[in-house]
Amino acid sequence: MTHIVYPYKLEDNDLKISIRSIYKYFNGDFDITIIGDIPDWISSEIIAIPLDNHRNNCQRQSLINQKILKAAEIYDEFLLFNDDIILKKEVSIEDFKVNRPISDTLVPTVEPIDNGSFRSQLAYSRVILEEFGIKNPKNFTAHCPYLYKSENIFMIQEHINLTPLGKFAPIFEVIYFNLFPFPKTEHTNKFRFGIWSPFAKKEFSNECIVNYDENGYNNVIIKDLLKEFNEKCEGEK
């Protein structure tokens, strides 16, 4: 059984489309857990774990990490999805036992800029990894689903505060896969099709997953792809 987990906030993208794609294309036994805000349209097929941490005075990554740690308390191993990830062809759990860095170099080691930006979180993560002897960390912010072992998460948490207060927080996948990489590595772009601009002219090339953000959602390509998932699945009322 594969446990698929979404750390979720209601204002995020279209969770329904992502869940529908899992029911259509995930090959193997699975269940789905939502941790965080719980939408009112999910059916009893979905495991719902409310976690209200919106008022915590910390960076967005810390809030996500809190939900990931909650998943680690429940499952020995889980596949972490985001609501802006859509499966586009059949996959199994084996497709996620792979390192998928987007580059072999994280941002240069600098004092993190005090603005809470994503680049600041990358720089902060690099500083942490260098303190643990990882001199050339890779960038794993590849916008792909990731498979995590909870025992490894707890080992990290013993030495690194994954949920600090304030403007800085370590990026979970960057810390995890630099410390606990899979033996196999593949290029991200052969697996993931990403659209983050309404004007991008990229062509879908039968990648396994599609990833988009608010800007990409308004791209004509994404709108065409989303038409495939216009019917309810077992995860909806």
Helices and strands as residue ranges (DSSP letters): E 2-8, H 15-25, E 30-36, E 46-50, H 60-74, E 77-80, E 85-87, G 93-96, H 118-131, E 146-149, H 150-159, H 172-179, G 188-190, E 192-195, E 209-212, H 214-217, H 220-226, G 227-229
